Amino acid sequence: MEGQEHQAHRHLFEQRFGPHILEVKEQWGELTVVIAREALIRIGQTLRDDPAFDYKMLVDLCGVDRGVGADPRFEVVYHLYSLTHRHRLRLKVRVNEEEAVPSVTAIWPNANWYEREVYDMFGVRFEGHPELRRLLMPEDWEGYPLRKDYPLRGYRG
């Protein structure tokens, strides 16, 4: 995104979702927006369905452990792309261990395995996910290997 078009896109986003935006950053010509967890589904549906945004493609979804002392500890990062507008958007939701993130599988079906991977590696739960279970690790695996406090040698059984 370039110059005025970028500013117009950011303004539209802030205008539509202002009360639910916690933080906005611009980097490398792309927006990164941190939103309230409670607004994820409504914002996701609007981003997909509103022609002004048209983010029909969820390119990736990943987890981030911000560290044991961070509050909130985890981020779930949604990488979106609009083919129509040729825009990229990085959407983030922050959550603590005891909180669940609403599943976006009804909005972007390919989120299914991405959410399972984040659950498997970080322990972040996705409320409303059709089949939230481990994806990469055995079902009886103890702990979540991509957490910063996970022992390098794993847990001993």
Sequence and secondary structure as in RCSB ss.txt:
>XXXX:A:sequence
MEGQEHQAHRHLFEQRFGPHILEVKEQWGELTVVIAREALIRIGQTLRDDPAFDYKMLVDLCGVDRGVGADPRFE
VVYHLYSLTHRHRLRLKVRVNEEEAVPSVTAIWPNANWYEREVYDMFGVRFEGHPELRRLLMPEDWEGYPLRKDY
PLRGYRG
>XXXX:A:secstr
  HHHHHHHHHHHHHHHGGGEEEEEEETTEEEEEE GGGHHHHHHHHHH TTT   EEEEEEEEE  TT SS EE
EEEEEEETTTTEEEEEEEEE TT EEE  TTT TTHHHHHHHHHHHH  EEET TT   SSS TT  S TTSTTS
 TT    
